[in-house]
């Protein structure tokens, strides 16, 4: 950038400030003028800053850190079925909506006889209040179709 452009820019800014003053512009606060050089970077607001990498959920390996009630032979048959249907990934993490995941957890828990289903699946999927997702799902029309699909899949 050459000096002529800088001088012209400053003249324009000064002219604008004079016009504001002449118009008896009343405002609360201050006027901030930011001048950026071509190619520079600007960040207006930073809410979260991660340096290095993003926080990640723990990765669960096959047969590794699955809770005992979800790593039985019967459970592994169900996992295989829902993986083939693309409802969960290779790390047993859901690839479907929260409400559908809650329905899936409920269906698996029923078939496996798990009493504390929300506690088990919330820990596995790093979620909270899955029971709310479940009750929300019960009020959605599309959930009936998904529940029918689950019944057929998890036979």
Legacy VTK file of the C-alpha trace (Angstrom):
# vtk DataFile Version 3.0
C-alpha trace
ASCII
DATASET POLYDATA
POINTS 155 float
0.000 0.000 0.000
1.438 3.405 -0.839
1.355 6.544 1.300
-1.107 8.369 -0.988
-3.813 5.791 -0.332
-3.159 5.967 3.420
-3.395 9.762 3.389
-6.586 9.669 1.310
-8.161 7.169 3.719
-7.287 9.292 6.732
-8.727 12.379 5.050
-12.000 10.559 4.358
-12.207 9.336 7.956
-11.472 12.791 9.354
-14.096 14.292 7.033
-16.698 11.756 8.261
-15.867 12.480 11.901
-16.197 16.241 11.293
-19.604 15.693 9.645
-20.767 13.652 12.632
-19.624 16.396 14.993
-21.296 19.124 12.909
-24.567 17.198 12.862
-24.454 17.242 16.679
-24.563 13.475 16.585
-25.505 12.281 20.067
-24.518 8.773 21.001
-23.617 6.717 24.005
-20.280 5.018 23.927
-17.509 5.609 21.500
-16.760 5.338 17.827
-14.253 2.673 16.932
-12.549 2.805 13.614
-10.495 -0.195 12.649
-8.185 0.007 9.688
-6.893 -3.245 8.278
-4.049 -3.682 5.895
-4.728 -5.802 2.841
-4.148 -9.466 3.656
-4.441 -9.002 7.410
-6.651 -11.168 9.569
-9.411 -9.870 11.817
-11.406 -11.634 14.510
-14.467 -9.802 15.808
-15.451 -12.090 18.660
-14.013 -15.248 20.130
-16.314 -17.364 22.276
-14.193 -20.513 22.527
-10.619 -20.891 21.500
-8.989 -24.274 21.070
-5.290 -24.318 20.444
-3.913 -27.483 18.935
-7.035 -29.566 18.557
-10.726 -29.652 19.274
-11.960 -31.494 22.360
-12.846 -35.021 21.366
-15.091 -37.670 22.759
-13.261 -40.748 23.947
-12.994 -43.318 21.184
-14.220 -46.748 22.152
-12.536 -49.619 20.394
-14.194 -52.914 19.472
-14.574 -55.093 22.533
-12.601 -52.469 24.477
-14.304 -50.047 26.793
-17.904 -51.004 26.158
-19.829 -51.401 29.415
-20.119 -55.043 30.396
-23.874 -55.167 29.756
-23.292 -53.867 26.212
-20.440 -56.219 25.348
-22.136 -59.584 25.815
-22.503 -61.935 22.856
-26.161 -61.009 22.527
-25.298 -57.302 22.640
-22.583 -57.694 20.009
-25.127 -59.263 17.637
-27.342 -56.196 18.120
-24.382 -53.833 17.655
-23.528 -55.538 14.386
-27.086 -55.105 13.139
-27.298 -51.413 14.012
-23.844 -50.793 12.526
-24.936 -52.405 9.259
-28.026 -50.185 9.302
-25.664 -47.176 9.819
-27.341 -46.179 13.096
-23.972 -46.292 14.897
-20.381 -46.066 13.719
-17.489 -48.486 14.312
-16.935 -46.945 17.758
-20.560 -47.589 18.755
-21.395 -43.872 18.601
-24.794 -42.908 17.142
-24.959 -41.453 13.640
-28.655 -40.650 13.975
-30.547 -37.856 15.715
-30.683 -37.583 19.508
-34.312 -38.658 19.593
-33.664 -41.659 17.359
-30.611 -42.589 19.452
-32.793 -42.557 22.572
-35.278 -44.871 20.871
-32.400 -47.143 19.837
-31.044 -47.204 23.400
-34.485 -48.090 24.736
-34.983 -50.896 22.209
-31.538 -52.381 22.882
-31.990 -52.105 26.646
-35.310 -53.959 26.459
-33.794 -56.797 24.403
-30.739 -57.024 26.665
-32.642 -56.648 29.948
-30.765 -53.508 31.020
-32.507 -51.752 33.906
-30.465 -48.539 34.089
-30.550 -47.937 30.350
-30.107 -44.152 30.412
-27.110 -44.303 32.730
-25.412 -46.943 30.568
-26.039 -45.247 27.202
-25.389 -41.711 28.497
-21.932 -42.807 29.633
-21.222 -44.638 26.381
-22.421 -41.792 24.161
-21.283 -38.924 26.403
-24.798 -37.489 26.666
-27.086 -36.182 29.365
-30.832 -36.388 29.897
-31.497 -39.038 27.272
-34.835 -39.717 28.902
-35.919 -36.262 27.682
-34.857 -37.159 24.140
-36.858 -40.366 24.469
-40.052 -38.623 25.580
-39.598 -36.009 22.874
-39.274 -38.832 20.344
-42.558 -40.326 21.501
-44.295 -37.096 20.444
-42.855 -37.151 16.918
-44.731 -38.846 14.088
-41.533 -39.925 12.335
-40.568 -41.880 15.452
-43.274 -44.464 14.798
-41.662 -45.367 11.480
-38.218 -45.525 13.111
-39.538 -47.725 15.938
-41.009 -50.109 13.362
-37.634 -50.241 11.588
-35.921 -51.009 14.908
-38.346 -53.821 15.690
-37.627 -55.473 12.358
-33.871 -54.926 12.654
-33.399 -56.107 16.237
-35.430 -59.332 16.033
LINES 1 156
155 0 1 2 3 4 5 6 7 8 9 10 11 12 13 14 15 16 17 18 19 20 21 22 23 24 25 26 27 28 29 30 31 32 33 34 35 36 37 38 39 40 41 42 43 44 45 46 47 48 49 50 51 52 53 54 55 56 57 58 59 60 61 62 63 64 65 66 67 68 69 70 71 72 73 74 75 76 77 78 79 80 81 82 83 84 85 86 87 88 89 90 91 92 93 94 95 96 97 98 99 100 101 102 103 104 105 106 107 108 109 110 111 112 113 114 115 116 117 118 119 120 121 122 123 124 125 126 127 128 129 130 131 132 133 134 135 136 137 138 139 140 141 142 143 144 145 146 147 148 149 150 151 152 153 154
